[in-house]
Amino acid sequence: MAADSGAFERDTDYVMDRILDPRMPGQQDADWPVEPDRYRLVVAAACPWANRSAIVRRLLGLEDAISLGFAGPTHDPRSWQFDLDPDHLDPVLKIERLQDAYLARYPHYPKGITVPAIVDVPSGHLVTNNFPQITIDFSTQWTAFHRDGAPELYPEHLQDQIDTISEGIYHDVNNGVYRTGFSSSQSAYEEAYHTLFNRLDELEDHLSTRRFLVGDTITEADVRLFTTLIRFDAVYHNHFKCNRNKLSEMPALWGYTRDLYQTPGFGDTVHFDQIKEHYYEVHRSINPTGITPVGPDLRSLNSPHGREALGGRPFGDGTAPGPAPARERHGALSDGMTPPVLTKLD
């Protein structure tokens, strides 16, 4: 929503409940205890906030502990819809709209229906839509169900650094593209635009001498930055008027994005057709015709990035995740952009 100044202000009043490990001190009586096969993570491949939860779930190997539901790329004012599934019903929750899980718990829920959302399958109730906490809890509360070789995405000795850099990325980049695109006054737009590109310039410098944001492995901070960067040239540059330059014109950031995109668990969660359809079809205040652009040509995402020369080990002492389960691939790539770690493009 826009303030009187024309600045975009994101509503961050989320459902703050957490799913906690009852083995940990003080958590034995958690309202929502960690239990395999109890919860369903609902995402939309179009949404960057949801994309980060899908990536972390893949990297940690939580596929057999937390099931995954896909909402379609577009929605009406009421809710995200399960229009990718047969009969437009989520096959586990048996609902047509994510709104149904919100209203099951809060019959008069007054706020927007957002993804990602975690739903308690037995009751059909929403548990949480607090996206910043969901991925942290995947790393810290679900350790009993991490796959062998799961990386440490939120190691204790780096948490302060991860939190600090993630906070700046959230305000200036993740939310910064929205503040730019949804500004309703020239002054608000220009302020957001310059804040965004000042931060991108800082990140360009930071990543010109190091492979990852914090430490020498992929962390939560990299996941949070990636989901905005991968959408930048396809959507934000044009649709949100973030057009000082394309990301592909910033060597370090573009190499970093290609590096992560070609890493198992990242690129295989990205679906450009759904990303573009969502932004250009749903945001009619910005794109009244609803026409979705054909471009840009993003095949260069599969080109060599050369960032191995900077050192670092993507998964540290862990290993890369295997291919996504077949049951989940309908929500992944179908637009010819499959990363080379899965299928080599000609």
C-alpha positions as CSV (number, residue, x, y, z in Angstrom):
1,M,0.0,0.0,0.0
2,A,1.1,3.6,-0.6
3,A,1.5,6.2,2.1
4,D,0.4,9.8,1.6
5,S,3.9,10.6,0.3
6,G,3.4,8.0,-2.4
7,A,5.9,5.6,-0.9
8,F,5.1,2.0,-0.9
9,E,4.7,0.5,2.6
10,R,4.6,-3.3,3.0
11,D,2.3,-4.7,5.5
12,T,4.5,-6.9,7.7
13,D,1.9,-7.9,10.3
14,Y,2.2,-11.7,9.7
15,V,0.9,-14.6,11.6
16,M,3.9,-15.1,13.9
17,D,3.4,-18.6,15.2
18,R,6.4,-20.9,14.8
19,I,6.9,-24.7,14.5
20,L,9.3,-25.6,17.2
21,D,11.5,-28.6,18.0
22,P,10.1,-30.1,21.3
23,R,13.5,-31.6,22.0
24,M,14.9,-28.1,22.7
25,P,14.8,-26.6,26.2
26,G,11.5,-24.8,26.9
27,Q,9.8,-26.0,23.8
28,Q,8.4,-29.3,25.1
29,D,4.8,-27.9,25.0
30,A,5.0,-26.1,21.7
31,D,1.6,-25.3,20.2
32,W,3.0,-26.4,16.8
33,P,5.7,-29.1,17.4
34,V,8.0,-30.3,14.6
35,E,6.4,-33.5,13.3
36,P,7.1,-35.1,9.9
37,D,4.2,-35.4,7.5
38,R,2.0,-33.0,9.5
39,Y,2.6,-29.7,7.7
40,R,2.3,-28.5,4.1
41,L,4.3,-25.6,2.8
42,V,2.3,-23.7,0.2
43,V,4.3,-21.6,-2.3
44,A,3.9,-19.9,-5.7
45,A,6.8,-20.3,-8.1
46,A,6.2,-16.7,-9.1
47,C,6.7,-15.2,-5.7
48,P,10.3,-14.3,-4.5
49,W,9.3,-14.6,-0.8
50,A,7.9,-18.1,-1.4
51,N,10.8,-19.1,-3.6
52,R,13.3,-18.6,-0.8
53,S,11.4,-21.2,1.4
54,A,11.3,-23.7,-1.5
55,I,15.0,-23.3,-2.0
56,V,15.9,-23.8,1.7
57,R,13.6,-26.8,1.9
58,R,15.4,-28.3,-1.1
59,L,18.9,-27.6,0.1
60,L,18.2,-29.1,3.6
61,G,16.4,-32.1,2.1
62,L,13.1,-31.6,3.9
63,E,11.0,-33.0,1.1
64,D,9.9,-36.1,3.0
65,A,9.2,-34.2,6.2
66,I,7.2,-31.2,4.9
67,S,5.0,-31.6,1.8
68,L,4.9,-28.8,-0.9
69,G,1.9,-27.3,-2.5
70,F,2.0,-25.0,-5.5
71,A,-0.4,-22.1,-6.1
72,G,-0.7,-20.9,-9.6
73,P,1.0,-17.7,-10.9
74,T,-2.0,-15.5,-10.9
75,H,-4.7,-14.7,-8.3
76,D,-7.8,-12.5,-7.9
77,P,-8.4,-10.1,-5.0
78,R,-9.5,-13.0,-2.8
79,S,-6.6,-15.4,-2.8
80,W,-3.9,-17.5,-4.4
81,Q,-5.6,-20.4,-6.2
82,F,-4.5,-24.0,-6.8
83,D,-5.2,-23.9,-10.5
84,L,-2.1,-25.9,-11.5
85,D,-3.6,-29.0,-9.8
86,P,-6.3,-31.3,-11.2
87,D,-9.8,-30.0,-10.5
88,H,-8.1,-26.8,-9.2
89,L,-7.8,-28.5,-5.8
90,D,-4.7,-28.9,-3.7
91,P,-4.3,-32.7,-3.6
92,V,-3.4,-32.8,0.1
93,L,-5.4,-29.9,1.6
94,K,-8.4,-30.4,-0.7
95,I,-9.0,-26.7,-1.0
96,E,-9.3,-24.4,-4.1
97,R,-7.8,-21.3,-2.5
98,L,-5.1,-20.7,0.1
99,Q,-7.6,-18.3,1.7
100,D,-9.6,-21.4,2.9
101,A,-6.7,-22.3,5.2
102,Y,-6.5,-18.7,6.6
103,L,-10.3,-18.6,7.2
104,A,-10.3,-22.0,8.8
105,R,-8.2,-20.6,11.6
106,Y,-9.3,-17.0,11.5
107,P,-12.9,-16.8,10.1
108,H,-12.7,-13.0,9.7
109,Y,-9.1,-12.8,8.7
110,P,-8.8,-9.1,7.5
111,K,-5.5,-9.0,5.8
112,G,-3.9,-10.2,2.5
113,I,-3.5,-13.9,1.7
114,T,0.2,-14.4,1.2
115,V,2.7,-17.1,0.3
116,P,4.7,-18.8,1.6
117,A,2.3,-20.2,4.1
118,I,2.5,-23.3,6.3
119,V,-0.7,-25.2,6.9
120,D,-1.4,-27.8,9.5
121,V,-2.8,-30.7,7.4
122,P,-4.9,-32.5,10.0
123,S,-6.9,-29.3,10.9
124,G,-6.5,-27.4,7.7
125,H,-5.5,-24.3,9.6
126,L,-2.9,-21.8,8.7
127,V,0.1,-22.0,11.0
128,T,2.3,-19.1,9.8
129,N,3.0,-16.9,6.9
130,N,6.0,-15.2,8.5
131,F,8.3,-15.8,5.6
132,P,11.6,-14.4,7.2
133,Q,11.2,-16.8,10.1
134,I,10.1,-19.9,8.1
135,T,13.5,-20.4,6.5
136,I,15.4,-19.8,9.7
137,D,13.3,-22.4,11.5
138,F,13.8,-24.9,8.6
139,S,17.6,-24.6,9.5
140,T,17.3,-24.5,13.3
141,Q,14.2,-26.4,14.3
142,W,14.0,-29.2,11.7
143,T,17.5,-30.5,12.1
144,A,16.3,-34.0,13.0
145,F,14.9,-34.3,9.4
146,H,17.7,-32.7,7.4
147,R,19.2,-34.9,4.8
148,D,22.6,-36.4,5.2
149,G,25.0,-33.8,3.8
150,A,22.7,-30.9,4.4
151,P,24.6,-27.6,4.4
152,E,24.6,-25.2,7.3
153,L,22.7,-22.2,6.0
154,Y,22.5,-20.4,9.3
155,P,25.6,-21.4,11.3
156,E,25.6,-20.1,14.8
157,H,29.0,-18.3,14.5
158,L,27.9,-16.4,11.5
159,Q,24.3,-15.5,12.5
160,D,25.0,-11.9,13.4
161,Q,26.7,-11.3,10.1
162,I,23.9,-13.0,8.2
163,D,21.2,-11.1,10.0
164,T,23.0,-7.8,9.4
165,I,23.5,-8.1,5.7
166,S,20.1,-9.7,5.2
167,E,18.4,-6.8,6.9
168,G,20.0,-4.3,4.5
169,I,19.2,-6.6,1.5
170,Y,15.6,-6.8,2.6
171,H,15.0,-3.1,3.0
172,D,16.9,-1.9,0.0
173,V,16.8,-4.8,-2.5
174,N,14.1,-7.4,-1.8
175,N,11.5,-4.8,-0.8
176,G,13.4,-2.1,-2.6
177,V,12.3,-3.2,-6.0
178,Y,8.7,-3.1,-4.7
179,R,9.2,0.3,-3.2
180,T,10.4,1.5,-6.6
181,G,7.7,-0.2,-8.7
182,F,4.7,0.7,-6.5
183,S,5.6,4.3,-5.7
184,S,2.8,6.6,-6.5
185,S,4.8,9.8,-6.6
186,Q,7.9,10.9,-8.5
187,S,9.8,11.8,-5.4
188,A,9.0,8.5,-3.6
189,Y,10.0,6.6,-6.8
190,E,13.3,8.4,-7.1
191,E,14.2,7.9,-3.5
192,A,13.5,4.2,-3.7
193,Y,15.3,3.9,-7.1
194,H,18.5,5.5,-5.8
195,T,18.4,3.5,-2.5
196,L,18.1,0.3,-4.6
197,F,21.0,1.0,-6.9
198,N,23.2,2.3,-4.2
199,R,22.8,-1.0,-2.4
200,L,23.3,-3.0,-5.6
201,D,26.6,-1.0,-6.2
202,E,27.7,-2.0,-2.6
203,L,26.9,-5.6,-3.3
204,E,28.7,-5.5,-6.6
205,D,31.8,-4.3,-4.8
206,H,31.4,-6.9,-2.0
207,L,31.0,-9.8,-4.4
208,S,33.8,-8.8,-6.7
209,T,36.3,-10.3,-4.3
210,R,34.3,-13.1,-2.6
211,R,32.1,-15.8,-3.9
212,F,29.3,-15.6,-1.3
213,L,27.9,-12.9,1.0
214,V,29.0,-14.3,4.3
215,G,31.8,-16.8,4.9
216,D,32.9,-19.2,2.2
217,T,29.7,-21.2,1.8
218,I,26.1,-20.6,0.7
219,T,24.1,-19.2,3.6
220,E,20.6,-17.9,4.3
221,A,21.8,-14.5,3.1
222,D,22.5,-15.8,-0.4
223,V,19.1,-17.4,-0.7
224,R,17.5,-14.1,0.3
225,L,19.4,-12.1,-2.3
226,F,19.1,-14.6,-5.1
227,T,15.3,-14.6,-5.4
228,T,15.3,-10.9,-6.2
229,L,18.3,-11.0,-8.5
230,I,17.0,-13.8,-10.6
231,R,13.8,-11.8,-11.3
232,F,15.6,-8.6,-11.9
233,D,16.1,-8.5,-15.7
234,A,12.9,-10.5,-16.4
235,V,10.6,-8.3,-14.4
236,Y,12.0,-5.6,-12.1
237,H,14.1,-3.8,-14.7
238,N,11.1,-3.0,-16.9
239,H,7.9,-3.6,-14.9
240,F,9.1,-1.9,-11.8
241,K,11.1,0.8,-13.6
242,C,14.4,-0.3,-12.0
243,N,16.1,0.6,-15.2
244,R,19.4,2.3,-14.4
245,N,21.0,-0.8,-15.8
246,K,20.2,-4.5,-16.2
247,L,21.7,-6.9,-13.7
248,S,23.5,-8.6,-16.6
249,E,25.5,-5.3,-16.9
250,M,26.9,-5.7,-13.4
251,P,29.7,-8.3,-13.7
252,A,30.0,-9.5,-10.1
253,L,26.3,-9.7,-9.4
254,W,25.5,-11.3,-12.7
255,G,28.3,-13.9,-12.2
256,Y,27.0,-14.5,-8.7
257,T,23.5,-15.0,-9.9
258,R,24.6,-17.4,-12.6
259,D,26.7,-19.3,-10.0
260,L,23.7,-19.8,-7.7
261,Y,21.3,-20.5,-10.6
262,Q,23.5,-23.3,-11.7
263,T,23.7,-24.7,-8.2
264,P,21.3,-27.6,-7.4
265,G,18.4,-26.4,-5.3
266,F,18.4,-22.8,-6.8
267,G,17.7,-22.8,-10.5
268,D,15.5,-25.9,-10.4
269,T,13.0,-23.9,-8.3
270,V,12.8,-21.0,-10.8
271,H,10.0,-20.8,-13.4
272,F,10.3,-17.7,-15.6
273,D,7.0,-18.2,-17.4
274,Q,5.1,-18.1,-14.0
275,I,7.2,-15.2,-12.7
276,K,6.4,-13.0,-15.7
277,E,2.8,-14.1,-15.9
278,H,2.3,-13.2,-12.3
279,Y,3.8,-9.7,-12.3
280,Y,2.5,-8.6,-15.7
281,E,-1.0,-10.1,-15.4
282,V,-1.8,-9.3,-11.7
283,H,-0.3,-5.8,-11.4
284,R,-2.9,-4.1,-13.6
285,S,-2.2,-0.7,-11.9
286,I,1.3,-0.9,-13.4
287,N,0.5,-2.9,-16.6
288,P,-3.1,-2.2,-17.5
289,T,-3.2,-4.4,-20.7
290,G,-1.9,-7.5,-18.9
291,I,0.4,-8.2,-21.8
292,T,3.3,-10.4,-20.8
293,P,6.6,-9.7,-22.6
294,V,8.2,-12.6,-24.5
295,G,11.7,-11.6,-23.5
296,P,14.3,-11.2,-22.2
297,D,16.5,-14.0,-23.5
298,L,18.0,-15.4,-20.3
299,R,19.9,-18.3,-21.8
300,S,23.1,-16.7,-20.7
301,L,22.2,-17.8,-17.1
302,N,23.6,-21.1,-18.2
303,S,27.0,-19.7,-19.3
304,P,30.2,-20.2,-17.4
305,H,30.5,-17.8,-14.5
306,G,34.2,-18.4,-13.4
307,R,33.5,-17.6,-9.8
308,E,35.2,-20.8,-8.6
309,A,38.4,-18.7,-8.9
310,L,37.3,-16.7,-5.8
311,G,37.4,-19.9,-3.7
312,G,34.6,-21.0,-1.4
313,R,32.7,-24.2,-1.2
314,P,29.0,-23.9,-2.0
315,F,27.9,-26.6,0.5
316,G,30.8,-26.5,2.9
317,D,31.3,-30.0,4.3
318,G,27.9,-31.0,3.0
319,T,26.8,-32.1,-0.4
320,A,24.4,-30.9,-3.2
321,P,20.8,-32.0,-3.0
322,G,19.6,-34.5,-5.5
323,P,16.9,-33.9,-8.1
324,A,13.5,-32.6,-7.0
325,P,11.0,-35.3,-6.3
326,A,8.9,-36.1,-9.4
327,R,5.7,-35.1,-7.6
328,E,7.0,-31.6,-7.3
329,R,8.3,-31.0,-10.8
330,H,5.0,-29.7,-12.2
331,G,5.7,-26.5,-10.3
332,A,9.3,-26.1,-11.4
333,L,10.7,-25.3,-14.9
334,S,8.9,-25.9,-18.1
335,D,10.1,-23.0,-20.2
336,G,13.4,-24.2,-21.7
337,M,15.5,-22.6,-18.9
338,T,16.4,-25.7,-17.0
339,P,19.8,-25.2,-15.4
340,P,22.7,-27.1,-16.9
341,V,23.1,-29.1,-13.7
342,L,19.9,-30.8,-14.8
343,T,19.7,-30.6,-18.6
344,K,22.3,-29.0,-20.8
345,L,21.0,-26.4,-23.2
346,D,22.3,-26.5,-26.7
